[in-house]
Amino acid sequence: MSEVVIGQESSRPLEGKRVLVTRAVQQAGKLSDGLSAHGAIPVEVPVLEIQPPDSYEPLDAALRKIDNFHWLILTSANTVKAMAARCQVLGVEFGDAEHVKVAAVGSATAEAARKAGFRVTVVPDAYHSEGLVASLREAAVGEALGGKRVLLARAKVARDVIPEELKRVGAQMTVVDAYQTGLPDGARELLVAALGEGVDAATFTSSSSVRNLAEVARESGVAFPLTGAAGAVPGFSIGPVTSATMREFGWEPAGEASVSDIPALIVAVVQGLAVGG
């Protein structure tokens, strides 16, 4: 990752800043490493744990009949991982379904999908559900969605923007849970310990991370939004959907990534803390 330099300041503008990282254990590395590269001290308090869905039957049934679909929509790297794992269990070779087009909600999802053997056709400019719907509806996609059979694989708890909007244009939607998220053991203790030492900022990479941190704070008897010795802890969001969830919980974002990915989130943290001191 390239270094961020603001004016003539150090290329380690976060030197000594303690930044809360709320991602799942398996996913925290990229954000933590990027923050460290700019001098920050990542404080990992995972409030998400990736878990299997309540049942694999709907996903398995769809994968066994993947040839029946025209489109597959992948909403996260977690979805890709779950789909690839189930394909392996079932002996399904997605590469054999050459006519099935794949849409990925963002560059990280697309990268994970390509590595897993999926041929990605559409990646929106705006990395959220609305952006994906807009991209799918553009004429450049090459075909109308009316009457097309679309498989949407996603987390158990997710917004309904994609299925509702695509149904509106006549797509035949099949929506299946690929995974679900839960609270990991030990989150309360980690949060209390982190706040005991102090944090200078918090980062959020999904609406679930906001909701789950709020739940962990409530269970720990900690005020939410978080506060520190200097007052309110600035919170940084990966994109507009996550920012909206922060506001629902009364936490106005101190910064928002210009593009909904980890590098842009790190830039937002650098810029926000540099401005705010």
WOKA-V66490 format. One record per pair of residues at least 4 apart in sequence whose ideal C-beta (glycine too) atoms are under 6 Angstrom apart, sorted by the first residue. I is the first residue (numbers start at 1). GAP is how many residues later the second one is. If there is no record, write none. Layout:
I&GAP  I&GAP
This chain:
1&33  1&262  3&8  4&263  4&266  5&6  6&268  9&4  12&26  12&27  13&25  13&257  13&261  14&24  14&25  14&26  15&24  17&23  17&183  17&256  18&23  18&25  18&181  18&182  19&16  19&21  19&23  19&182  20&23  20&25  20&179  20&182  21&7  21&10  21&11  21&21  21&23  21&182  22&25  22&187  22&191  23&4  23&5  23&182  24&22  24&24  24&26  25&21  28&4  28&16  29&4  30&232  31&231  32&10  34&232  35&5  35&7  38&232  43&151  43&156  45&145  45&146  45&149  46&138  47&140  47&162  47&165  47&166  47&169  48&133  48&160  48&161  48&164  49&133  49&135  50&28  50&129  51&129  51&131  53&103  53&124  53&126  53&127  56&4  58&118  59&27  59&117  59&119  62&89  62&112  62&114  63&23  63&27  63&29  66&31  67&30  69&31  69&80  69&82  70&78  70&79  71&30  71&79  72&28  72&30  72&79  73&30  73&79  74&5  74&6  74&30  74&35  74&39  75&4  75&30  75&79  76&33  77&31  77&32  77&35  78&101  79&74  79&99  80&32  80&33  80&36  82&96  82&97  83&70  83&95  84&32  87&5  87&7  95&22  101&20  102&16  102&17  102&18  102&19  103&19  103&33  104&5  104&6  104&9  104&16  104&19  105&4  105&27  106&21  107&154  108&153  110&10  110&13  113&5  113&7  114&6  122&13  124&7  124&8  124&11  126&5  127&133  128&111  128&113  129&30  129&32  129&33  133&29  133&32  136&5  145&24  145&26  146&23  146&24  147&23  148&23  149&23  150&16  150&21  150&23  151&23  152&10  152&11  152&23  153&23  153&25  154&4  155&24  156&21  156&24  160&4  161&4  163&4  163&10  163&12  166&5  166&7  167&6  181&27  183&4  183&29  186&4  187&29  188&28  188&31  188&32  191&25  191&29  192&28  194&5  198&30  199&34  201&33  202&31  202&33  203&33  204&5  204&6  204&33  204&38  205&4  205&33  206&36  207&35  207&38  208&4  210&35  210&36  214&10  214&35  217&5  217&7  223&4  225&26  226&7  227&5  228&5  234&20  235&11  235&16  235&18  235&19  236&18  236&19  236&32  236&33  236&36  237&5  237&6  237&9  237&16  237&19  238&4  238&19  238&22  238&27  239&18  239&21  243&10  243&13  246&5  246&7  254&18  255&13  255&17  257&7  257&8  257&11  258&6  259&5  268&4  270&4  272&4
